[in-house]
């Protein structure tokens, strides 16, 4: 059989206009680029968290001043969006296969989840805004192609990315949260509640605190994908 040629790679996605133009160095001795700035910002994020991701701290990391950095980036918010999109470039995408779309969508979510967990506080950079950039557009286009080719209605396919993104953010934040009583203490407290007043809480207290963050993530992911699958119209009968 003749070998199937791999389809050509799609052209690079255009950057959002609010990112501003890429600017080269104003002086020959200034080697900074937007790429090197973003890579330094990721190092700060990973080591110190999002609260440390300031233009001043970035200047210290790169040995330069704020004015030079603002030549390449417009604001701290734009820096956060650049960092988020850069990190999401680590998410590998297979060829969409509508025959196994549910598993492929779950696998995409798992890959995003684990990439986000590997980068300290990354989820906080997407809260309250829609992360957009070449890498996120690549993921969005892939997801829509997969869902629409599987028969998911356009409205559901369009909303699915937003809902999945919110679920990812919440799951990552919950998995990385620090503070509050330990899970074991909560389980003991629930189990100690008076049975006559809280029979159901006591009955499921063991299950409520069983498993780890990955178990809960998989359970919620399955609920979301099953909900999407329920919206796919049945094929016409012959």
Buried (B, 14 or more C-beta within 10 A) or exposed (E): EEEEEEEEEEEEBEBBEEBBEEEEEEEEEEEBBBEEBBEBBBEBBBEBBBEBBBBEBBBEBBEBEEEBBEBBBEEEEBBBBBBBBBBBBBBEBEEBEBEBBBEBBBBBBBBBBBBBBEBBBBBBBBEEEEBBBBBBBBBBBBBBBBBBBBBBBEEBBBEBBEEBBEBBBEBBBEBBEEEEEEEEEBBEEBEEEEEEEEEEBBEEBEEBBEEEBBEBBBEBBEEBBEEBBEBBEEEEEE
